[in-house]
Amino acid sequence: MSPNDLPVQSCPDLKSKKAIVTGGAVGIGYAIARALAAQEVTVTIADLNEDAAIKAAESLPGSHHAVAVDVRERGSVDRAFTDAVEKIGGLDILIANAGVSTMRPAVDLTDEDWDFNMDVNARGVFMCNQWAARRFLEQGHGVITNTASLAAKVGAPFLAHYSASKFAVVGWTQGLARELAPKGIRVNAVCPGLVKTSMQDREIQWEATLRGMTPEEVFQDYISQTPLGRIETPEDVAGVVVFLCSDAARFMTGQALNVTGGIYTT
Ligand SMILES: NC(=O)c1ccc[n+]([C@@H]2O[C@H](COP(=O)([O-])OP(=O)(O)OC[C@H]3O[C@@H](n4cnc5c(N)ncnc54)[C@H](O)[C@@H]3O)[C@@H](O)[C@H]2O)c1
């Protein structure tokens, strides 16, 4: 099996469930949407890039949907998620995955860097989780999986602001999980490592400039940091997210699972 293939897994309990995947038009979110669709989950891809979201939803096997959303804006989340639930006929699973990064030495960070990363990564997860949590409390069931990061466990150079936003995701996940646990609603996070996506492509260019290396040297450095010896793929992450959403993880909540190819983190 190639690292770009979805792992073979069967979670019959997920069949006919309804999910929203934010940031699902490309990258890790798209792989998660594909992996859920493979379990016969009906998916709404909710993304800032509406055209890409529509294209992504159309490419999934089965009948799926797309909505435009800016996870930073409460009104946008309200409208998009209400529309999504109408289109797919309910909601059982939220994947709060939309995220952004910028790279700069901490001493040169601008207010815009800080706000952009915090607004999408931390506030966005808060807004989307809160919308879903209210609905899940009303209906008495539901599961949430947030995309945090390796940078949510160890601060990363040139990404101090991004790390801060992802530490926030893990703290929020733990607190929300403990509040919702008595109601049987599970909330977990996944912490990917160095994943080949458009975000990584941008980061490699920035890091090459910041570290005085070529982009290829940065890429090879990512691989050499990874004990399993190759670059991580979105599909590596998607299989773990499906697991977390399924009954196989029914006694797990408030966890932030590392999916890093063995890069050491707490
Ligand atoms: N790529 C990595 O190495 C890596 C590692 C750890 C964690 N992550 C996290 O995984 C998630 C997905 O990252 P990726 O690498 O697939 O990124 P990506 O840039 O390839 O895709 C991100 C998606 O999120 C969407 N998005 C951005 N801002 C949005 C907003 N305000 N509202 C709605 N959608 C928005 C984009 O349009 C895009 O479709 C992010 O939360 C990221 O922080 C990525």
PDBQT file of the ligand as one rigid body, heavy atoms in Angstrom, charges set to zero:
ROOT
HETATM    1  N1  LIG A 301       0.471  20.213   6.960  1.00  0.00    +0.000 N 
HETATM    2  C1  LIG A 301       1.013  19.986   8.137  1.00  0.00    +0.000 C 
HETATM    3  O1  LIG A 301       2.210  19.645   8.240  1.00  0.00    +0.000 OA
HETATM    4  C2  LIG A 301       0.208  20.099   9.396  1.00  0.00    +0.000 A 
HETATM    5  C3  LIG A 301       0.784  19.623  10.579  1.00  0.00    +0.000 A 
HETATM    6  C4  LIG A 301       0.057  19.702  11.757  1.00  0.00    +0.000 A 
HETATM    7  C5  LIG A 301      -1.206  20.237  11.759  1.00  0.00    +0.000 A 
HETATM    8  N2  LIG A 301      -1.730  20.711  10.603  1.00  0.00    +0.000 N 
HETATM    9  C6  LIG A 301      -3.089  21.269  10.679  1.00  0.00    +0.000 C 
HETATM   10  O2  LIG A 301      -3.938  20.517   9.840  1.00  0.00    +0.000 OA
HETATM   11  C7  LIG A 301      -5.023  21.329   9.370  1.00  0.00    +0.000 C 
HETATM   12  C8  LIG A 301      -5.088  21.226   7.857  1.00  0.00    +0.000 C 
HETATM   13  O3  LIG A 301      -3.838  21.669   7.345  1.00  0.00    +0.000 OA
HETATM   14  P1  LIG A 301      -3.366  21.404   5.842  1.00  0.00    +0.000 P 
HETATM   15  O4  LIG A 301      -1.931  21.163   5.899  1.00  0.00    +0.000 OA
HETATM   16  O5  LIG A 301      -4.282  20.454   5.171  1.00  0.00    +0.000 OA
HETATM   17  O6  LIG A 301      -3.581  22.895   5.282  1.00  0.00    +0.000 OA
HETATM   18  P2  LIG A 301      -3.981  23.450   3.824  1.00  0.00    +0.000 P 
HETATM   19  O7  LIG A 301      -3.530  24.872   3.808  1.00  0.00    +0.000 OA
HETATM   20  O8  LIG A 301      -3.482  22.532   2.783  1.00  0.00    +0.000 OA
HETATM   21  O9  LIG A 301      -5.574  23.402   3.859  1.00  0.00    +0.000 OA
HETATM   22  C9  LIG A 301      -6.295  24.194   4.777  1.00  0.00    +0.000 C 
HETATM   23  C10 LIG A 301      -7.730  24.341   4.340  1.00  0.00    +0.000 C 
HETATM   24  O10 LIG A 301      -8.383  25.182   5.311  1.00  0.00    +0.000 OA
HETATM   25  C11 LIG A 301      -9.145  26.187   4.614  1.00  0.00    +0.000 C 
HETATM   26  N3  LIG A 301      -9.261  27.391   5.436  1.00  0.00    +0.000 N 
HETATM   27  C12 LIG A 301      -8.274  28.291   5.745  1.00  0.00    +0.000 A 
HETATM   28  N4  LIG A 301      -8.796  29.305   6.463  1.00  0.00    +0.000 NA
HETATM   29  C13 LIG A 301     -10.111  29.048   6.625  1.00  0.00    +0.000 A 
HETATM   30  C14 LIG A 301     -11.179  29.737   7.260  1.00  0.00    +0.000 A 
HETATM   31  N5  LIG A 301     -10.991  30.921   7.875  1.00  0.00    +0.000 N 
HETATM   32  N6  LIG A 301     -12.419  29.197   7.227  1.00  0.00    +0.000 NA
HETATM   33  C15 LIG A 301     -12.636  28.017   6.593  1.00  0.00    +0.000 A 
HETATM   34  N7  LIG A 301     -11.660  27.333   5.945  1.00  0.00    +0.000 NA
HETATM   35  C16 LIG A 301     -10.428  27.842   5.971  1.00  0.00    +0.000 A 
HETATM   36  C17 LIG A 301      -8.343  26.434   3.335  1.00  0.00    +0.000 C 
HETATM   37  O11 LIG A 301      -9.157  27.046   2.333  1.00  0.00    +0.000 OA
HETATM   38  C18 LIG A 301      -7.891  25.027   2.970  1.00  0.00    +0.000 C 
HETATM   39  O12 LIG A 301      -8.851  24.354   2.195  1.00  0.00    +0.000 OA
HETATM   40  C19 LIG A 301      -4.723  22.730   9.905  1.00  0.00    +0.000 C 
HETATM   41  O13 LIG A 301      -5.456  22.945  11.094  1.00  0.00    +0.000 OA
HETATM   42  C20 LIG A 301      -3.239  22.690  10.191  1.00  0.00    +0.000 C 
HETATM   43  O14 LIG A 301      -2.860  23.634  11.158  1.00  0.00    +0.000 OA
HETATM   44  C21 LIG A 301      -1.057  20.646   9.425  1.00  0.00    +0.000 A 
ENDROOT
TORSDOF 0
